[in-house]
């Protein structure tokens, strides 16, 4: 009997964890994490010192910050999600997670993020409110500007800069340029993802680039953003080659694969065919970030 109770409790805990992982779409952490690890590795090489606890804290900061941002987005959009056929089964509108529980989850993750930065260094701690303001503030932007995709990009673009600061407690241009590369990359694929809701956004007076300029022009803007991202990546590798001569062949191969994935995702969707939006959004970008991040980091040590 006791074993049955324990099994039931474990199932309940597992179900609860899965609900919150789904609430924050935890799998999407794969987008920014490799770039954060590049920033961390650059810092380690610069300082010639590897502290495994700093690595753990950087990863925790990534998890806490992103969980807070996504949960807050779901909380703020709960009424919108409830009337959108594509999103009405999300955790809050479907009743799987209560509004109060979601908001408490946001607060706890914000506190955990700030506390973790406190144990990294003073600079990261003092900058943590700014980081939280950016990543939480994104959720409001669709209510007043079509540039919301780029605000999202700013949030993810903070990852390599923050990871570098965690190790060095100082700024450098290369992590910032990597952050700008991430900004335009994320904005480009978020525009593609938002094509699914252009009619809904127009009807409910929500702002997005597809709702503002139509699908055809939105895809052009997305392509332009990804071209800018490609340029940023090339500039990053040139500067890295100057300051970090370890980065060589593997980094360029990783960049080539990354750019190929960007090109490929634009072949998957058109203004009249959105059937493969999820493939373009999740799969290609996940592969792009993991491959590029892994190749660059390997280049530092091989």
N, C-alpha and C positions, 0 to 999 in steps of 0.2 A: 504493500500500500504506500509506504514511504517513498519507494522508488518511482511509483506512478505520480505522486505529488511533485517530486523533484523534476521529473520529466515534463510535467505540465508547466511548472514554473520556468523551466529552461525554454520551452516553446513560447511562453508569453514574453520572456525577455528577448528572445530571438526575433519574434514578430515586431516588438516595439522598436528594436534597433533597425530592422529592415524598413519600417515606416519612416523613420527619421533619415535613413540613408537615401530613401526614395524622395523624401521632401527636399533634400538639398542636392539631388541628382549627383551623388558622390562620385560616380564614374567620370563626370566632367572635370574633376580635379586634374585629370591627365593633361588638360590643355596647358595650364600655366606651370605645373610642377617641374617639367624638364628645364624650363627657362630659369626657374628659381635655382635649380641645381647647377646650372651654368654660372649664375651669379655667385653662388656659394663657392664653387670650385675656383673661380677667378680670385675670390677673396683669399682662399686657402693658399693658392700659389703665390699671390702677392705678399701675404704675411709669412709664408713659409712655415705655416703651423696649422695642423689639423686637430680640431677639438671635436670629438664625436658628440659631445653634449650640445654644442652649438648646432650641429646638423640636426639632432633630434628636435631642438627648439625651433629651428627654421621650418621643419616639416610640420610641427604642431601649429605654428603660426599660420601656415598655409591652410591647414585643415580648419582651424578655428575661424579664420577670417572668411574663408569661402562659405563655410557652413552658416555663419551669421548673415552673410550677404544673401545667399540663396533663400534661407528661411524667411528673412525679412521681405524679400521679393514676393515670396508665396503668401506671406501674411498680408502685405499691402495690396496685392492683386486678388485677394480671395473672392471679392464680389465680381470682379471682371472674369476670373476663371470659372466662376459658377455659371455664367451665361454663355461662355464660349464652348461650343461642342467639342473642340479639340482638347480643352483643358479641364472640363467639368469633373473629371475623375481624379484630379489631383487631390492630395491628402486632406487639405483643409475644406474645400467645397464638398468633398464626398463624405466628410465627417470622420475620416480615419484618425485625424489629429485635430484637436480643438484649437480655436484661435488663441486662447490663453496659453495653451501648452506650446504652441509655435512661437509666440512672443517671448515666453520664458526661455525657450531654447535659444532665441536670438540674443537675449541679454546675457545668458550664461556663456555663450561663445564669445561675445564681445569682451566680457570680463576675463575669460581665459586667455584671449588673444593679448589683451593689455598686460595681464600678469606675466605671460610668457616673455613679452618684450622687455619687461622690467628685469628679468633674469638674463637677458642677452647683453644689452648695454644701454647706457643712458640715452644716447641719440635715438635708438629704436623706440625706446619707451616714450620719449617726448614727441616723436613723430606718429605714434600709434593712433592718437585721435584723428589726425589728418587722414591716415589710411582708412580708418573706419568711416569717416565722413564721406569719402569718395565711394567706397564699395557699398555703403548703405544708401547713399544719396542717389545712386544710379536708379534705384527702384522708382523714384519719383519722376524721372526725366521723361518717360514716355507720355506723361500728362501735359508736357508743355514744349517739347522739342523733338524734332526728327533726328537730332544728333545723338540720341540716346545710345545708339550702337557704339559710338566713339567714346562715350563716357564709360560704357562697359569695358571697352578696350583699355582705357586709362587704369581701371581697377585691376585688370589682369597684368597690365604692363608694369605695375608696381612690384611684381614678384621678383624679377631679377635684381632690381635696385635694392629692395628690402633685404634679400638674401646676402647681397654683397655688403651692405651696411652692417648686417649682423656679425660678419667676420672682421671687417676692417674698421668699423665705426667712422668711415669717411666716404665721400662721394667720388665717383669717377665717371668720365664721359661714356665709356664703353657699356656699362650696365644701363645707363640712361638710353643710349641708342638701341640697345637690345629691347628695352621697355617700349620705345617708340615703334620698333618692328612688331612687337607683340600687339601694340595698340591697333595698328592698321590691319594686321592679320585677323585679330578677333572681330573688329568692326566689319571687315569684309565678309566673314562667314556668318556673323550674326544677321547681317542684312539678308543673306540667302535664307537663313532660318525663318526670318520674319515674313518672308513672302507668303507663308501659309496663312497669315492673319491679316493680309492687306485689306480685304473687304470688311472684316470685322472691325479693324482699327478705324477705318473711315466711318463706318456706321456709328461707332461709339465715341468718336472724337478723340481717339488715341493717336499718338504721333509715332511715326516710323518713316523711314525713307521710302519703302514700297508704297505706303499709304499716301505719301506726299507726291511722289513723282511717277508712280506706276511701276509695274514689274520690269519692263524692258529697261527703263532708265536706272532703276535700282540695281539691276544686274551690272550695268555699265559702271555705276559708282562702286559696287563691290569689286569688280575687276580692277578699277583704278586703285582702290585701297590695297589690293593684293600685289599690284605692281609696286606700289610704294613700300610694301612690306619686303618684297624681294630686293629692292634697292637698299633698304635698311639692313638686310641680312648681309649683302655683299660688302657694304661699308663696315659693318661689324667685324667681318672676317679679315678685312684689310687692316683695320685698327688692331685687331687681336694679333695678327701676324707680326705687327710692329712691336707690341708690348708683351706678347706671349708667344714666342717663336715655337713653342711646342705645338700650337694649333696649325695644322698643315693639311695633309691630304684627306684625312678622315672628316675633318670639319667641312671641307669643300664638297665631299661626297654627300655628307649629311644635308648640306644646303641645297645641293642639286635634287636630292630626293624630296626635300621639303617643298621646293618650288614646283617640282613635278606633281606633287599632291595638290598644290593650289590650282595648277592648270587643270588637273583631272576633275576636281570638284566642280569646276565651271562647265565641264562637258556633261555633267550629270543632271543639270537642271536647265530649264528654259522658262520663258514667261508663260508658256502653255503646258508645261509638264513639270509638276512638282512631286512626282511619285517617289523620286530618289533623294528628296531633301535630307532625310535622316542619314543616308549614306554619305552625302556630301558634307553634312554638318559634323557628325560624330566620327565616323570611321576614317575618312581621309585626313581630317585635322588631328585626330588622335595619333595616327601613324606618323604624320608630319612632325609633330612636336616631339614624340618619343624618339624617333630616329635621329632627328637633328640634335636633340639634347644629348643622347647617348654617344653619338659620333664625336661631338665636340669635347665632351668630358673624357672619352677614351683617348682623344688626341693629346690631352694634357699629360697622360701617364704612359703612353706607349711610345 
